[in-house]
Every structure is written in structure tokens, then in C-alpha cells.
Amino acid sequence: MTHAQKQLEAPSAAELITLAYEHAYEQGWTDGLPIIPATPEAVDRFIAASGRAAEEVIALLPPRKGRATVEAIAVSAVMAGCRPEYMPLLVAAVDGLTDPNYPLEFMQVTTNPMTPFLLVNGPVRHELEINFGTGCLGPGWRANATIGRAIRLILNNIGGALPGIYSKVSFGSPLRYSYICGENEEENPWAPFHVDRGFSREDSTVTVFKASNFCNISGGEGVGPDEILRQIATNMPPMYGGGDGALLLLGVNHAESLHGAGLTKRDIRQRLWELARLPVSHFATDFAQMEIAAGRGDANTVWRARSPDEIYIAVAGGPGPQDVYIGAGMPMTRLVPGN
């Protein structure tokens, strides 16, 4: 075969995918990672799986007020590597992100690397194979990885939060690639998170938090409940970027220990609120004054949240004396329609 004949050959499927990625990257449509080409056929399958019309506008996404139609959401979902059946959850999450009480526009343009965190509850966790146990914050789980990634592509491509253009985040964060898990309801000795928020156990929901920093908390095995909570509280200091609340993902070991000691989630929130405090002298004066003005401190002490109600608790992860603290608050919960 001559060189000219080779040039006339149609590109292979692998070559087409590479070309599609290169083109998408050059256009600024990706998060830097390879994408799945959003062919019309694939997008149509995702739209059908949503149960909605392609042109239906779910929300206007800041900062450029992009129209988040079902079709536009489907395009990002395909690119992210999602399956069509993820669409109802993605649509529900986008609706939560644009609740009037959720600070999405601020999150899209600030220098702080805050990002949505998604907590999934109910039967949809099993239907979509969303990980809520060992390794639930990734990597390695398609639903978790691609649903979270689709949210980022939606915020960038529809909302316009392109790094260095509208998004002025100083450093960025790997949490902005994908930040999602399910709640381990099966090993939660209390009511699941979505039940606390007024839904039934049989409902499927997605809760969107305004989130930033993340801390894995190790230790506290074989000690009493007060020591477990002290260990957790030492990793929940007052800090900028998480002032609107704190989300504690209790590991199953500590959840069982605290429940066995007779503590309710309300008891845990109250005790953490009392413990997660530091003297005013620990902080820069401007920071301390800012926190006091926000209701998170007084003349002597700065604390983690305005009240125990701003400390949210869910159970997740696998065995081991591990918990996860996330600077997160302002949760917006939406029902996910059944598939």
C-alpha cells in the first residue's frame, strides 16, 4: 500500500476518539482528562433516559447564565463517561445547585477552591452502583467518578467557570474533578441523612453541599465516646472556607461505638460544637474578628459553627477507626426519580 493510499484510509475508531479529545481540549470543553465523544446517538440515549424533553431548561448556571437544558446536561454526562441511567440523578443535582439559597455564583468565581460535594441516599445507590463503603471517595468506582466529573463539566461548560477566565481560584483542588459518595445506610445505626431531612427511607435523594477542605481522621479505636469525639474535634478547627458548616462522614466503627454508648446524632453534634474551638489568640486578629462577626466566636474563643445544627452527620466508608471531616454546609436535597 502506498503512502497516498494510507492517507486516504478512514481513521480507526481509536484515532477518532483521540481526535475528538484533542478537539474538545483545544476548545476548552474538558477538565484536562480524556473524554468520550458526545455523538448525537449517545446524547439521544441519555436524553431518553432522563425522561424529559431535550430542550427543557433545568436551570440557568452562573456566572454566564448558561441554559442547562437536558440536552446540554446529557452532553457533559456522555463526555464524563457516565451511563445513561445516571441522568435523573444529574438533573436533580443541577436543580439543587441552583437553589436560591445555594451560593453557586460565588463558588464559581471565588479564589477559594470550594466545590459541590454530593451525598446520595436511598435505593438509587444500589441501582447505579454508587459506592458508599470501602474506598467510597475514590478512586475506582465508575458511578462516583463520572457523576462527579459530569457535575464539573456542567459547571464549566454550561456555567462558564473556566479556570483563569471566570473561575479565579488561586490554586484549584483535585476535589474539583469529582466529589461524591453514597451514605452507608446499611451500617448506619441511626436514621439515614435524607430521613433527617424529611424524606422516607424508600426515597432516593441527592444532597448538594457547598464544600471545600477535606481531612481524613485516624485513631480513636477502643476508647470511650468522649475520646472519639475529642479526636474528631481536633481535626475540625475553625478555618476560612468552611464557615457555613461541617460535614462529618462517620466511619462504621465509630458510628457503632457512639451509638452503642447511647449517643444520638444530636448528642454528637452538640459535643463536637463544644469541642471544636480554639482561643482567639490562636488566630490572626482579622480572622478572629471576622469569625466573631459571623457568630462563630466571642472575645475569648472561636468555634467551628454558629450552632450544632450546622454540623451535619452521615455514615460512610468501610471498617477501621477512620472518619472524614469536610468543610461543608448549606445542603440542598433533591428527590431522584425512580429509574
C-alpha positions in Angstrom: 0.0 0.0 0.0 1.4 3.4 -1.0 1.7 6.4 1.3 -1.0 8.2 -0.6 -3.4 5.2 -0.2 -2.7 5.2 3.6 -3.6 8.8 3.7 -7.0 8.1 2.1 -7.9 5.4 4.6 -10.6 6.3 7.1 -9.3 6.8 10.6 -9.8 4.0 13.1 -12.2 4.2 16.0 -9.3 4.8 18.4 -8.0 7.6 16.2 -11.4 9.2 16.0 -11.6 9.2 19.8 -8.2 10.7 20.1 -9.1 13.4 17.6 -12.3 14.1 19.4 -10.5 14.5 22.7 -7.8 16.8 21.2 -10.5 19.0 19.6 -12.5 19.1 22.9 -9.4 20.0 24.8 -8.5 22.8 22.3 -12.0 24.2 22.6 -11.7 24.3 26.5 -14.5 21.8 26.9 -12.7 19.3 29.1 -11.2 19.1 32.6 -7.9 18.1 31.1 -8.8 14.4 31.1 -9.8 12.4 28.0 -13.5 12.5 27.2 -16.0 10.2 25.4 -17.2 11.8 22.2 -20.7 13.2 22.6 -22.2 11.8 19.4 -25.8 12.6 18.6 -26.8 9.0 19.1 -25.2 8.8 22.5 -26.7 12.2 23.6 -30.2 11.0 22.4 -29.9 7.8 24.6 -29.0 10.0 27.6 -31.9 12.3 27.0 -34.3 9.4 26.7 -33.0 8.0 30.0 -33.8 11.3 31.7 -37.5 11.0 30.9 -37.5 14.7 29.9 -37.6 16.7 26.8 -34.2 17.7 25.3 -35.0 21.4 25.3 -36.3 21.6 28.9 -34.3 24.1 30.9 -33.4 22.8 34.3 -31.6 25.9 35.4 -29.5 28.9 34.4 -26.0 28.4 35.6 -23.8 31.3 36.7 -21.7 33.2 36.0 -22.7 33.4 32.4 -26.3 32.3 32.9 -25.8 29.3 30.7 -29.0 27.3 29.9 -28.7 23.9 31.5 -31.1 22.1 29.2 -31.5 18.4 29.5 -29.6 18.0 26.2 -26.7 20.1 27.5 -26.5 18.1 30.7 -26.5 14.9 28.6 -23.6 16.2 26.5 -21.5 16.6 29.6 -22.6 13.3 31.0 -21.5 11.5 27.9 -18.2 13.3 27.8 -17.6 12.4 31.5 -18.1 8.7 30.9 -21.4 8.3 32.6 -24.1 5.7 31.8 -27.5 6.9 30.6 -29.2 5.8 33.8 -27.3 8.4 35.8 -29.2 11.2 34.1 -32.1 11.6 36.7 -29.6 12.0 39.5 -27.6 14.6 37.5 -30.7 16.6 36.7 -31.7 16.5 40.4 -28.2 17.6 41.4 -28.2 20.5 38.9 -31.6 21.6 40.3 -30.1 21.6 43.9 -27.1 23.5 42.8 -29.3 26.4 41.6 -31.5 26.6 44.7 -31.8 30.4 45.5 -30.2 29.7 48.9 -27.1 27.9 47.4 -24.2 30.2 46.7 -23.2 28.7 43.3 -22.3 32.0 41.6 -19.9 32.9 44.4 -18.4 29.3 44.3 -17.9 29.6 40.5 -15.8 32.8 40.6 -14.1 33.0 44.0 -10.3 32.5 44.6 -11.2 29.8 47.1 -11.2 26.2 45.7 -14.7 25.4 47.1 -16.8 22.9 45.1 -20.0 20.9 45.3 -20.0 17.7 47.3 -22.8 15.2 46.5 -24.2 12.8 49.1 -26.5 10.1 47.7 -29.1 8.3 49.7 -31.8 5.6 49.1 -32.2 2.8 46.6 -30.6 4.7 43.8 -27.2 3.9 45.4 -27.7 0.3 44.5 -29.4 0.9 41.2 -26.5 3.0 39.9 -23.8 1.1 41.9 -22.7 4.2 43.8 -20.0 3.3 46.3 -20.8 4.1 49.9 -18.5 1.6 51.6 -14.7 0.9 51.5 -13.0 3.5 49.3 -16.2 5.4 48.7 -14.4 8.7 48.0 -12.4 7.0 45.2 -10.7 6.2 43.0 -12.0 3.1 41.3 -15.8 3.5 41.1 -17.4 4.4 37.8 -20.6 6.0 39.1 -18.9 8.1 41.7 -16.1 9.2 39.4 -18.2 10.0 36.4 -21.2 11.6 38.1 -18.9 13.9 40.0 -16.9 14.6 36.9 -20.1 15.4 34.9 -21.1 18.0 37.5 -17.7 19.7 37.0 -18.1 19.7 33.2 -21.6 21.1 33.5 -20.4 23.9 35.8 -17.5 24.7 33.4 -19.1 24.2 30.0 -22.7 25.5 30.7 -22.0 27.8 33.6 -18.7 29.1 32.2 -16.5 28.6 35.2 -13.4 28.1 33.1 -10.2 28.2 35.0 -8.4 31.5 34.7 -11.3 33.1 32.9 -14.4 33.3 35.1 -13.1 31.0 37.8 -10.4 32.9 39.7 -9.5 30.0 42.1 -5.9 30.6 43.2 -4.7 27.0 43.4 -7.6 24.8 42.4 -8.2 21.4 44.0 -8.3 17.7 43.0 -11.7 17.6 44.7 -13.0 19.7 41.8 -12.6 16.7 39.5 -15.2 14.6 41.4 -16.5 14.8 44.9 -19.3 12.4 45.7 -20.3 9.3 47.7 -23.3 7.5 48.9 -24.3 7.1 52.6 -23.6 3.7 54.1 -27.2 3.3 55.3 -26.9 -0.4 55.8 -24.3 0.1 58.6 -25.7 3.3 59.9 -27.2 2.7 63.4 -29.3 5.9 63.2 -31.7 7.2 60.6 -30.1 8.0 57.2 -29.2 11.6 56.3 -32.1 12.0 53.9 -34.6 10.8 56.5 -33.3 13.5 58.9 -34.2 16.0 56.1 -37.8 14.8 55.9 -37.7 12.1 53.2 -38.6 8.5 53.6 -36.1 5.6 53.7 -37.5 4.4 50.4 -36.9 7.7 48.6 -33.8 8.3 46.5 -32.1 11.6 47.1 -29.0 13.6 46.2 -27.8 16.3 48.6 -25.5 19.1 47.3 -23.2 20.7 49.8 -21.1 23.8 49.5 -17.7 22.2 50.3 -14.0 22.9 50.4 -11.4 21.3 52.6 -11.2 17.5 53.4 -9.5 15.8 56.3 -9.2 12.0 57.0 -9.2 11.5 60.8 -7.4 8.4 62.0 -7.5 6.9 65.5 -9.8 6.5 68.4 -10.2 2.7 68.4 -11.0 1.1 71.7 -11.6 4.3 73.7 -14.7 5.8 75.1 -17.1 8.1 73.2 -15.8 11.3 74.6 -12.3 10.4 73.4 -13.6 9.5 70.0 -15.3 12.9 69.7 -12.2 14.7 71.0 -10.1 13.0 68.4 -12.6 14.1 65.7 -12.9 17.7 67.1 -9.1 18.3 67.0 -9.4 17.9 63.2 -12.3 20.3 62.9 -10.6 23.7 63.7 -12.3 27.0 62.8 -10.9 27.9 59.4 -11.8 30.1 56.5 -13.5 28.4 53.6 -15.7 26.2 55.6 -17.6 28.7 57.7 -21.0 27.6 56.6 -20.9 24.3 58.2 -19.1 21.0 58.8 -19.9 17.6 57.4 -18.7 14.6 59.3 -18.7 11.2 57.5 -18.5 8.9 60.5 -16.8 5.6 59.8 -18.8 2.5 60.6 -16.6 1.5 63.6 -17.1 4.9 65.3 -20.7 5.1 64.4 -21.4 1.7 66.1 -19.3 2.7 69.2 -21.0 6.1 69.6 -24.5 4.6 69.1 -23.7 1.7 71.5 -22.8 4.3 74.1 -26.3 5.7 73.8 -25.4 8.9 71.8 -27.8 10.3 69.3 -26.7 12.3 66.3 -27.9 15.4 68.1 -25.7 14.5 71.1 -22.7 14.1 68.7 -23.3 17.5 67.1 -23.6 19.2 70.4 -20.4 17.7 71.8 -18.4 18.5 68.6 -19.7 22.1 68.7 -18.4 22.4 72.2 -15.1 20.8 71.5 -14.1 22.2 68.1 -13.0 25.6 69.5 -9.7 27.4 69.9 -8.6 30.6 71.8 -8.9 33.9 69.9 -5.1 34.3 70.5 -4.6 31.3 68.2 -5.7 33.3 65.1 -4.8 36.4 63.2 -6.7 39.3 64.6 -8.6 40.0 61.4 -9.7 36.4 61.1 -10.9 36.2 64.7 -12.9 39.4 64.2 -14.4 38.1 61.0 -15.5 34.8 62.8 -16.9 36.7 65.8 -18.9 39.0 63.5 -20.3 35.8 61.8 -21.5 34.4 65.1 -18.7 31.8 65.4 -16.8 33.3 68.3 -16.7 35.7 71.2 -14.0 37.7 73.0 -12.2 34.6 74.2 -12.9 31.7 71.7 -13.5 30.9 68.1 -15.6 27.9 67.2 -16.4 25.7 64.2 -20.0 26.5 63.5 -22.7 29.0 64.6 -24.7 26.2 66.2 -24.7 22.4 66.4 -27.3 22.4 63.6 -24.5 23.4 61.2 -22.7 20.2 61.9 -24.0 17.5 59.6 -23.5 13.8 60.1 -23.7 10.8 57.8 -22.2 7.4 57.9 -19.9 6.2 55.1 -16.8 4.1 54.4 -15.6 0.7 55.4 -14.2 -0.9 58.5 -11.5 0.8 60.5 -11.0 3.7 63.0 -11.3 6.3 60.3 -13.7 9.3 59.8 -13.7 12.1 57.3 -14.3 15.7 58.0 -15.3 18.0 55.2 -15.7 21.8 55.5 -19.2 21.7 54.0 -22.6 23.3 54.6 -25.7 24.8 53.1 -27.1 21.3 52.0 -29.8 21.2 49.3 -31.5 17.9 49.0 -33.5 16.8 45.9 -35.6 13.7 45.1 -34.2 11.5 42.4 -37.0 10.0 40.3 -37.0 6.2 40.1 -35.5 4.6 37.0 
